[in-house]
Amino acid sequence: MTFKKGTIKRNIKAQVILGTAIFLLFTAISILWIFVLGPQGIVGKAYYFTSEPVKTTVEPFRSSLDATKTPSLRAYVCKDLHPRSNKDFYVDGNSICGPCSDDNPGTVEQPWCTFERAFSSRTPHLEGSGKLYIRDGTYRFDSVAFGSQFSAEVRDISGTPNNPTVISGYPGEKPMIYFSDRAQSWERYAERPEANIWAVDWKTYLENNHYWQYLYPYKEGTRAPQIVAIDENSIVLFQEINSLKNGWTFSTSAADSWADRRFPGETSSLGTDQSDMDQGRTPTFYYESDATDPDFGELFIWLPDGTNPNTKNIEVGVSPAMPFAFADHPMNYIHIKNLVLRFGGGHFGAVILSGSYNRFENLDSSYNGFTGLAGICKNCVVKNSVFRSNGDAGAGLYGDNTMYESNIIESNNVRKYNRGWHAGGIKFAPNVGLATNNNMMFRNNLVKNNDGWGVWFDGTQMENAVIEGNIIVNNSFDGIRIEISSGAAKNPVKIQNNILLNNGKGKFGEELDFYGGVVLSGSRYVLVDNNLVYDSPGGVLEVVVSPEYPLRQNTLRNNIFLNVSFPLTIQREAALAEGNTANNNVFMNSGPSFFWDHSIQYATTWEDRDAAAAFTALWEKLDKSVMFCYGWCFDWANNAENFTTWQSLGFDQNSVLKVPRAFDLTKYGISTTEPPRSTREKINRIRQEVLR
């Protein structure tokens, strides 16, 4: 068979034209999908919600842009968006795409003004499997409007597995939800005009503006705000004077009060009243809750720089929380995303949602009176969120199969709660019989600078729970505490691949001399594997709490202890502490330097100089060779051991004690500013360097 040259050229030319046309068509469809219809496009971004957050590299629409004066911008932001169903609603307090009104139908161009309108009984409203998008701006929120025990409008807005209910900031935007009011009209306190104390009649303000909150006392005779802040860059929280008196107690009865447990002996409370407001560099506030006092109902504030508070943005907490669903009224398949939450009062959490298969993503729930998030939630996800500077702890939502991943939990317990009760980075403390933490995952989180324990599980079943890949740094108590909790023989709790830095260095005298890394308190079936503990007074501490909570079948292996005074403490009560093992660990720069340096400094201040001299002499006799405690380390004179005697007790037979030397941890790329990645690889590199 033969072909003519002209025919071949024509065929080739036709094929080239056809191929070019197909390529251009494909390119056009791709552009249309990417920029308009797809998950990153204008339309797609509004409705593309999956189990994973949509990642964007630009934020194309901001409420600071006045779309009403720019026709092209208005068309870009508003015209190209249209709801896929009549269950989609919009809140736009800035009227970007059209005048807002709570009488509107809640569309893009006829949006609602307030967040609460979506949850009212008015038609239409958010229903199960619906979508609520909130535009950029600041929204004042009063929880009585929905969800609280005073509202008759609570209804189930659960979604379905294939169509969850979504409550989210508008795609590309992150609106601010405030639980507070901006307090103005401050007047100098006439009784102390020289002290720069300012006051406002808070009781009357609540009565006139938030009547239901006015009727909702925290304690008998008390309507005290739980949070006061200067809302500027950066946010400054006021410290409360006499928080024991005005703390929210989960009860309206003064006799049935948790205040004594929260602030025992007033050790966490400053002063008694407005006469004690000068606390150096810390702004303070005080509410007079005594109905017999002439100042009853007055809110007092004091600024250390002597300025007039009317020139500042003073926020005072009004609403305690955004309670979507309590434990006795669970809701399921609800996704809450892309929101900033601020200044919630002293409730369990600024957001409370119990149920199953709920997701909390890209939230910033900070500067609240108690925690940023709470609830009993099974198969739920808390991801890519920030919980910072909350009054008690970062968050407390818990339940079987629930996961915390890639969050920042930082600088919590600003209200100085009793750290032995409930305070610090995060605490999972189930109410009796309500839920457990089996298969719970706490992974790749940054937990730092919290006043209390970093991660605390208390009194719960934890079969196959995993605490993995976290960086836990500079918390005043231990990095991880497992208290009267347990896994199972086949499904132990796993604490693995965590980096714990500089924890447990609270004030001397707090009996923290052997804490710092991981504490297993009356717990069972816990595996502590391949963690790094650095620069702490204690490494892993295992103690018996009581005969009811023995210490059994815990395994410590493959861990690295650098600059740790007492790497391992294991209690030795035979009947209550069985099957606890330690092996294949690495110790370097161990020894009581931290403990002894602080102890001797403290001892030299004793009035009994003879006792101080004896204390110092014993330290010199031990020659810094003590590193382990078999039994209570507080009785170190009888229970402390060096490495040789420790091994003779059957522990760490294959472990390594390296010669002390300087070690630079900064060159391994350990970040303390963002959620961690690849902690296991970093720990393995450090191990190789230490073992050289």
C-alpha positions in Angstrom: 0.0 0.0 0.0 1.3 3.5 -0.9 0.4 7.0 0.2 0.7 10.2 -1.7 2.9 12.9 -0.1 0.0 15.5 -0.2 -2.4 13.1 1.4 0.0 12.5 4.3 0.5 16.2 4.8 -3.3 16.9 4.9 -3.8 14.0 7.3 -1.0 15.3 9.6 -2.4 18.9 9.4 -5.9 17.6 10.3 -4.6 15.7 13.2 -2.7 18.6 14.5 -5.8 20.9 14.2 -7.9 18.2 16.0 -5.3 17.7 18.7 -5.0 21.5 19.3 -8.7 21.8 19.5 -9.0 19.0 22.0 -6.1 20.5 24.1 -7.7 24.0 24.1 -11.1 22.5 25.1 -9.5 20.5 27.9 -7.7 23.7 29.1 -10.8 25.7 29.1 -12.7 23.1 31.0 -9.9 22.8 33.5 -9.8 26.6 34.1 -13.5 26.6 34.5 -13.3 23.9 37.1 -10.4 25.3 39.0 -11.5 28.9 39.2 -15.3 28.7 39.1 -16.9 25.3 39.7 -14.3 23.2 41.5 -13.4 23.0 45.2 -11.0 25.9 44.9 -13.2 28.0 42.7 -15.7 30.7 43.5 -18.8 28.5 43.5 -17.0 25.4 44.6 -15.4 27.1 47.6 -18.8 27.9 49.0 -20.1 24.4 49.0 -17.1 22.0 48.9 -17.0 20.6 52.5 -15.5 17.1 52.9 -13.9 15.3 55.8 -10.7 17.3 55.0 -10.4 21.1 55.0 -10.2 22.8 51.7 -6.8 24.4 51.4 -6.5 27.8 49.7 -3.5 29.9 48.9 -5.4 33.2 48.6 -8.2 34.9 50.3 -10.0 36.6 47.5 -12.9 38.3 49.4 -12.6 40.3 52.6 -15.3 42.3 54.3 -13.1 45.3 54.4 -13.6 45.7 50.6 -16.8 47.7 49.9 -18.5 45.5 47.3 -21.5 47.9 47.1 -19.2 50.6 45.6 -17.3 48.4 43.2 -19.6 46.8 40.7 -17.0 44.3 39.4 -16.1 43.3 42.9 -19.8 42.9 43.9 -20.3 40.6 40.9 -17.3 38.6 41.9 -18.2 38.2 45.5 -22.0 38.0 45.3 -23.4 37.3 41.8 -21.5 34.1 41.2 -22.7 32.5 44.4 -26.0 30.8 44.6 -27.3 28.3 47.1 -27.6 24.7 45.9 -30.5 24.1 48.2 -33.0 26.1 50.2 -31.2 24.9 53.3 -28.2 27.2 52.7 -28.2 30.5 54.6 -25.9 33.5 55.0 -25.1 35.9 57.8 -23.6 39.2 56.7 -23.6 41.9 59.3 -21.6 44.3 57.0 -24.1 44.0 54.2 -21.4 43.3 51.6 -23.8 41.8 49.1 -27.0 43.6 50.1 -28.7 45.1 53.2 -28.8 42.6 56.0 -32.0 42.1 58.1 -33.1 39.3 60.3 -36.4 39.6 58.4 -34.6 38.6 55.2 -34.7 35.1 53.8 -31.0 34.6 54.5 -29.7 34.5 51.0 -26.4 35.9 49.7 -27.9 39.2 48.6 -30.6 39.3 51.3 -28.6 38.0 54.3 -29.3 37.9 58.0 -27.6 40.3 60.3 -27.1 38.2 63.4 -25.7 34.7 64.1 -28.5 33.8 66.4 -31.2 34.4 63.7 -30.2 31.1 62.1 -31.2 29.2 65.2 -34.4 30.9 66.0 -37.9 29.4 65.5 -38.6 31.9 62.8 -39.0 30.6 59.2 -36.7 29.9 57.5 -33.9 28.8 59.9 -31.0 26.4 59.9 -32.1 22.8 59.8 -30.4 19.4 59.7 -28.0 19.0 56.8 -28.2 22.7 56.1 -25.3 25.1 55.6 -24.7 28.4 57.4 -22.0 30.7 56.1 -21.0 33.8 58.1 -19.2 36.7 56.4 -16.2 38.5 57.8 -16.9 40.9 60.7 -17.5 40.9 64.4 -20.7 39.4 65.8 -22.0 39.9 69.3 -23.5 36.7 70.6 -25.9 36.0 73.4 -26.3 32.3 74.0 -29.7 32.7 75.6 -31.0 33.2 72.0 -30.5 29.5 71.4 -29.2 26.4 73.1 -29.2 27.4 76.7 -31.4 26.0 79.5 -33.5 29.2 79.2 -34.3 28.8 75.6 -37.4 26.9 74.3 -35.9 26.9 70.8 -33.5 24.1 71.1 -33.9 21.7 68.3 -31.9 18.9 66.7 -29.9 20.2 63.7 -28.0 16.9 63.1 -26.8 16.2 59.6 -26.2 12.9 57.9 -23.1 11.0 57.0 -23.3 12.2 53.4 -24.7 15.6 54.1 -23.5 17.1 57.4 -24.8 20.3 58.9 -22.2 23.0 58.3 -21.7 26.1 60.4 -18.7 28.0 59.0 -17.1 31.2 58.2 -17.6 32.1 54.6 -15.0 30.4 52.4 -11.8 32.4 52.6 -13.0 34.4 55.6 -12.9 34.0 59.4 -15.5 36.0 61.2 -15.2 36.9 64.9 -17.9 35.6 67.4 -17.8 37.6 70.6 -19.5 36.5 73.8 -18.9 39.9 75.3 -20.0 43.5 75.2 -17.7 46.5 74.9 -18.1 48.3 78.2 -18.1 52.1 78.0 -18.9 55.1 80.2 -16.4 54.2 82.9 -16.3 56.6 85.8 -13.6 57.1 88.4 -14.4 55.4 91.7 -15.2 58.3 94.0 -14.0 56.5 97.1 -10.4 56.2 95.7 -9.9 58.9 93.1 -6.1 58.8 93.5 -5.9 55.0 92.7 -7.0 55.1 89.0 -9.9 52.7 89.8 -12.8 53.0 87.4 -16.3 51.5 87.7 -19.5 50.8 85.8 -22.9 49.7 87.0 -22.7 46.2 85.5 -25.8 44.8 87.2 -28.0 47.5 85.8 -26.4 47.1 82.4 -27.2 43.4 82.3 -30.7 44.1 83.5 -31.3 46.6 80.7 -29.5 44.8 77.9 -29.2 41.0 78.7 -32.1 40.3 80.9 -31.8 36.5 80.8 -28.1 36.7 81.7 -29.1 39.1 84.5 -31.4 36.4 85.9 -28.7 33.8 85.6 -26.4 34.2 88.6 -23.1 32.3 88.9 -23.5 32.1 92.6 -26.1 33.3 95.0 -26.2 37.1 94.8 -23.5 37.1 92.1 -23.8 38.2 88.5 -20.0 38.6 88.1 -18.4 38.6 84.6 -15.8 35.9 84.4 -13.6 37.6 81.8 -12.5 41.2 81.2 -10.0 42.1 78.5 -8.5 44.9 76.5 -9.3 43.9 72.9 -6.3 45.4 71.1 -3.2 44.1 69.5 -2.3 42.2 71.5 -5.2 41.1 73.7 -4.6 41.8 77.4 -6.6 39.8 80.0 -7.4 41.3 83.4 -6.7 39.2 86.5 -9.7 38.8 88.8 -9.6 40.0 92.4 -11.1 37.5 94.7 -12.0 34.9 92.1 -12.9 32.5 95.0 -15.8 34.8 95.8 -17.1 35.4 92.3 -16.0 32.3 90.4 -18.6 30.4 88.4 -19.6 27.4 90.4 -21.9 25.3 88.2 -24.6 26.0 90.8 -26.9 28.9 91.8 -26.6 27.8 95.5 -23.8 29.2 97.6 -23.9 26.1 99.8 -23.4 23.8 96.8 -20.3 25.4 95.4 -17.2 24.1 93.7 -15.4 27.3 94.4 -13.5 25.9 97.3 -12.2 23.1 95.1 -11.3 25.5 92.3 -9.5 28.0 94.5 -8.7 26.1 97.7 -7.7 28.3 100.6 -7.8 31.3 98.2 -4.3 30.4 97.1 -5.2 31.3 93.5 -7.3 34.4 94.4 -5.8 37.9 94.6 -6.9 40.2 97.3 -10.4 40.7 98.7 -12.0 43.7 96.9 -11.4 46.9 95.0 -8.9 48.0 97.7 -6.5 45.4 96.5 -6.6 46.1 92.8 -3.0 47.4 92.4 -1.2 44.2 91.4 1.9 45.7 89.8 2.0 45.3 86.1 -1.2 43.2 85.8 -4.6 44.9 85.0 -7.2 43.7 87.4 -11.0 43.6 87.8 -13.4 43.0 90.6 -17.2 42.7 90.8 -19.0 43.4 94.0 -21.5 40.6 94.5 -22.5 41.2 98.1 -26.1 42.5 98.0 -25.5 44.2 101.4 -22.5 46.2 100.1 -23.1 49.8 99.0 -21.2 49.0 95.8 -23.3 45.9 94.9 -23.4 45.4 91.2 -20.4 47.6 90.4 -17.6 46.3 88.1 -14.3 47.8 89.0 -11.1 47.8 86.8 -7.6 49.1 87.3 -5.0 49.7 84.7 -1.3 49.7 85.7 -0.4 52.5 83.3 -2.9 54.9 84.8 -4.8 55.5 81.5 -8.5 56.3 81.1 -10.3 53.0 80.1 -12.7 54.9 78.0 -9.9 55.3 75.5 -9.5 51.6 75.2 -11.6 48.7 73.9 -12.7 47.0 77.1 -14.5 43.7 76.5 -16.6 42.2 79.4 -17.9 38.7 79.1 -21.7 38.4 78.9 -22.6 35.0 77.6 -21.1 31.9 79.2 -21.0 29.7 76.1 -22.4 28.6 72.7 -24.1 25.4 73.8 -25.3 23.6 70.7 -25.9 20.4 72.6 -25.3 19.1 76.1 -24.6 15.5 76.9 -28.3 14.8 77.5 -29.2 16.3 74.1 -26.6 15.1 71.6 -26.4 16.1 68.0 -24.5 14.4 65.2 -22.7 15.1 61.9 -22.2 18.8 62.6 -19.2 20.6 61.2 -18.1 23.9 62.8 -15.3 25.6 60.9 -13.4 28.8 60.2 -14.5 30.9 63.2 -12.8 33.0 65.8 -14.4 32.8 69.3 -13.6 35.3 72.0 -14.4 36.1 75.7 -16.9 33.4 76.5 -17.8 33.3 80.2 -16.9 30.7 82.8 -18.9 27.7 81.5 -17.5 24.3 80.5 -16.4 25.7 77.1 -17.0 28.5 74.7 -18.5 25.9 72.3 -20.3 22.9 73.8 -21.4 20.1 71.4 -22.0 16.5 72.4 -22.9 13.8 70.0 -21.1 11.7 67.3 -19.2 12.3 64.1 -18.9 16.1 64.7 -15.9 18.0 63.3 -14.2 21.2 64.6 -11.7 22.6 62.1 -9.8 25.8 61.7 -11.2 27.4 64.9 -9.5 29.9 67.1 -11.3 29.6 70.5 -9.2 31.7 72.8 -9.4 34.1 75.8 -12.5 32.4 77.2 -13.4 32.1 80.8 -13.0 28.3 81.1 -12.1 26.3 78.0 -12.4 26.8 74.3 -14.3 23.6 73.5 -16.3 21.0 75.5 -18.6 18.1 75.1 -18.9 14.3 75.1 -18.2 13.4 71.5 -17.6 10.0 69.9 -15.9 9.6 66.5 -15.3 13.4 66.4 -12.4 15.4 65.1 -10.7 18.5 66.4 -8.2 19.7 63.8 -6.0 22.7 62.8 -7.4 24.8 65.6 -6.0 27.1 68.3 -6.9 27.1 72.0 -4.9 29.9 73.6 -5.1 31.9 76.9 -8.3 30.4 78.2 -9.2 30.7 81.8 -8.8 27.0 82.8 -7.6 24.8 80.0 -7.5 24.8 76.2 -10.2 22.2 75.6 -12.0 19.3 77.2 -14.1 17.6 74.5 -13.6 13.8 74.8 -15.0 10.4 73.8 -14.3 7.1 72.1 -12.5 7.3 68.7 -12.2 11.1 68.9 -9.1 12.7 67.4 -7.2 15.9 68.2 -4.7 16.6 65.4 -2.4 19.5 64.5 -3.8 22.0 67.1 -2.0 24.6 69.2 -2.9 24.5 72.9 -1.0 27.3 74.5 -0.8 29.6 77.6 -4.0 28.3 79.3 -5.1 28.7 82.9 -4.9 32.4 82.9 -7.5 32.6 85.7 -5.2 30.7 88.0 -7.4 27.7 88.8 -6.2 25.1 91.2 -3.9 23.0 88.9 -4.5 19.8 91.0 -8.2 20.1 90.3 -8.6 21.0 86.6 -6.3 23.2 84.7 -3.5 23.4 82.2 -3.2 22.5 78.5 -6.0 20.0 78.1 -7.8 17.7 80.4 -10.0 14.7 79.6 -12.0 14.0 82.8 -15.2 12.0 82.0 -18.2 12.3 84.2 -18.9 9.0 85.8 -20.7 6.6 83.4 -21.1 9.0 80.6 -18.2 8.2 78.3 -14.7 6.7 77.9 -11.6 7.5 75.8 -11.0 4.2 74.1 -9.2 4.5 70.7 -8.8 8.2 71.3 -6.0 9.8 69.2 -4.0 12.9 70.4 -1.6 13.5 67.5 0.8 16.1 66.2 -0.3 18.9 68.5 1.8 21.7 70.0 1.1 22.0 73.8 3.1 24.8 75.4 3.4 27.4 78.2 0.3 26.1 80.1 0.0 26.7 83.8 -0.5 23.1 84.9 -0.2 19.7 83.1 0.2 19.7 79.4 -2.0 16.7 78.5 -4.0 15.1 81.3 -6.2 12.0 81.2 -8.0 11.5 84.5 -10.2 8.6 85.6 -11.0 7.0 82.3 -10.8 3.8 80.3 -8.2 4.3 77.5 -8.0 1.0 75.6 -5.9 1.6 72.5 -5.7 5.3 73.1 -2.7 6.9 71.4 -0.7 10.1 72.4 1.7 10.5 69.5 4.0 12.9 67.7 3.3 15.9 69.9 5.7 18.6 71.0 4.9 19.4 74.7 7.0 22.3 76.0 7.4 24.5 79.0 4.3 23.5 81.0 4.5 24.2 84.7 3.6 20.6 85.6 4.3 17.4 83.7 4.0 17.1 80.0 1.7 14.1 80.0 -0.2 12.7 83.0 -2.2 9.4 82.9 -4.1 9.3 86.2 -6.1 6.3 87.5 -6.7 5.4 83.9 -5.8 2.3 82.0 -5.6 0.4 78.7 -5.8 -3.4 78.4 -3.3 -6.2 77.9 -4.0 -6.4 74.2 -4.8 -2.8 73.7 -2.5 -0.7 75.9 -2.4 3.1 76.0 0.4 4.2 73.7 2.5 7.2 74.5 5.0 7.3 71.6 7.2 9.6 69.5 6.6 12.7 71.6 9.1 15.4 72.3 8.8 16.8 75.8 10.9 19.9 76.6 11.5 21.9 79.8 8.3 20.8 81.6 7.7 20.5 85.3 9.7 23.5 86.4 7.2 25.1 88.6 8.1 27.1 91.7 10.2 25.3 94.2 8.1 23.9 97.1 5.4 22.6 94.8 6.7 19.0 95.2 7.5 18.9 91.5 11.2 17.9 92.0 10.7 14.6 90.2 8.1 15.5 87.7 8.5 16.9 84.2 8.0 14.3 81.5 5.3 11.6 81.9 3.5 10.6 85.0 1.6 7.3 85.3 -0.4 7.7 88.5 -2.3 4.6 89.6 -2.6 3.5 85.9 -2.2 0.2 84.1 -1.3 -1.1 80.7 0.5 2.0 79.4 3.4 1.8 76.9 5.8 4.7 76.9 7.9 4.2 73.8 10.4 6.3 71.8 9.9 9.6 73.4 12.4 12.4 74.1 12.4 14.0 77.5 14.7 17.0 77.7 15.8 19.4 80.4 13.3 18.4 83.2 13.6 17.5 86.8 11.9 14.1 86.2 11.5 11.8 83.2 8.9 9.1 83.8 7.3 8.8 87.2 5.2 5.8 88.2 3.3 6.0 91.5 0.6 4.0 93.3 -2.4 6.1 94.2 -4.3 3.7 96.4 -5.1 -0.1 96.7 -8.1 0.7 94.4 -5.7 2.0 91.7 -2.6 -0.2 91.5 0.3 0.4 89.2 0.7 -2.6 86.9 2.0 -3.8 83.5 3.4 -0.5 82.3 6.3 -0.6 79.9 9.0 2.1 79.4 11.3 1.5 76.4 13.4 3.2 73.7 13.1 6.6 75.3 15.8 9.3 75.5 16.5 11.3 78.6 18.7 14.3 78.2 19.4 16.8 81.0 16.9 15.0 83.3 17.6 15.0 87.0 15.8 11.8 87.8 14.9 9.9 84.6 12.8 7.1 86.1 10.9 6.6 89.3 9.0 3.4 89.9 7.2 2.6 93.1 8.0 -0.7 94.7 5.0 -1.8 96.7 4.9 -5.5 95.7 1.1 -6.0 96.0 0.3 -2.8 94.2 3.1 -2.4 91.7 3.6 -5.4 89.5 4.9 -6.1 86.0 6.4 -2.6 85.4 9.4 -2.7 83.2 12.0 -0.4 81.7 14.5 -1.2 79.0 16.4 0.0 75.9 16.4 3.6 77.1 19.2 6.1 76.7 20.4 8.4 79.4 22.8 11.3 79.0 23.5 14.3 81.2 21.3 12.7 83.9 21.7 13.5 87.5 20.2 15.7 90.1 21.7 19.0 88.9 18.3 20.7 88.5 16.9 19.2 91.7 20.0 19.8 93.8 20.7 23.2 92.5 17.3 24.4 93.4 17.1 22.5 96.7 20.4 23.8 98.0 19.6 27.3 97.0 16.3 26.9 98.9 18.0 25.2 101.9 20.5 28.1 102.4 17.5 30.4 103.1 16.5 28.2 106.1 16.9 29.7 109.5 18.3 26.4 110.7 21.8 26.6 109.2 22.8 23.2 110.7 20.0 21.5 108.7 21.1 23.3 105.6 24.7 22.2 106.1 23.6 18.5 106.6 21.5 18.7 103.5 24.5 20.0 101.5 26.9 17.4 103.0 24.6 14.5 101.9 24.4 15.9 98.4 28.2 15.9 98.3 28.4 12.4 99.7 26.1 11.1 97.0 28.4 12.8 94.5 25.6 13.5 92.0 25.5 9.8 91.2 21.8 9.4 92.2 19.5 9.3 89.1 16.8 6.7 89.7 14.2 6.2 92.5 12.8 2.8 93.4 10.0 4.0 95.6 9.0 7.6 96.5 11.7 10.0 95.3 10.6 12.3 98.1 12.3 9.9 100.4 15.4 10.1 98.2 17.8 9.3 101.1 16.5 5.7 101.2 15.1 5.2 97.7 17.5 6.9 95.3 19.8 4.7 93.2 22.6 5.1 90.8 22.6 3.3 87.4 24.5 0.2 88.6 22.1 -0.5 91.5 19.2 0.4 89.3 20.2 -2.3 86.8 20.7 -4.8 89.7 17.0 -4.3 90.5 16.2 -5.7 87.1 15.5 -2.4 85.2 17.1 -1.2 82.1 19.3 -4.3 81.5 19.9 -3.2 77.9 19.8 0.5 78.4 22.8 2.9 77.9 24.2 5.6 80.2 26.4 7.9 78.2 29.2 10.1 79.4 27.9 13.6 80.1 28.6 16.1 77.4 27.0 19.2 75.9 24.2 18.6 73.4 22.7 21.2 71.0 19.0 20.4 70.5 18.4 23.4 68.3 19.9 21.9 65.2 17.2 19.2 64.8 14.5 21.5 63.5 12.2 21.2 66.5 9.7 24.0 66.2 7.8 25.4 69.2 5.7 27.8 67.2 3.6 25.5 65.0 2.1 22.0 65.1 4.8 19.4 64.7 5.6 17.0 61.9 8.0 14.0 61.7 8.8 13.8 65.4 9.8 10.2 65.1 12.5 11.0 62.5 13.8 13.8 64.7 14.0 11.5 67.8 15.8 8.9 65.8 18.4 11.4 64.6 18.9 12.6 68.1 19.3 9.0 69.3 22.0 8.4 66.7 23.9 11.5 67.8 23.7 10.7 71.5 24.9 7.1 70.9 28.0 8.2 69.0 
